[in-house]
Amino acid sequence: MKKLEQEEVGNKTTMSSLKGYVKTTYPKLIELLGEPTYPEESGDSKVQKEWVVEYEGEVFTIYDWKTYDVEYTMNELDEFNVGGKTYAGEFIQALETKIKG
């Protein structure tokens, strides 16, 4: 599981879509993955924070969706969306295992 930096992402997330959810918090994601790949809100303000992660050759995203409030995302949100182009069950399970430590 490797967090990608912005310059590594390119078009790897193009045509990705919601695949599931992960129960976790922003501080826990920071602890596990480091700072978000995209730490600033998206152009349409629908996403405040987003990580792009490579796992077993596939690329997945972890992001808040339509909170429209960076403070809420960072301090209160306890479920993040998981996006990708393929089935994300194994990735979500691996992430949840890391979260539980």
Summary of the structure (lengths in Angstrom):
residues: 101
radius of gyration: 12.3
end to end distance: 14.6
largest distance: 34.5
contacts: 278
relative contact order: 0.27
helix: 30%
strand: 28%
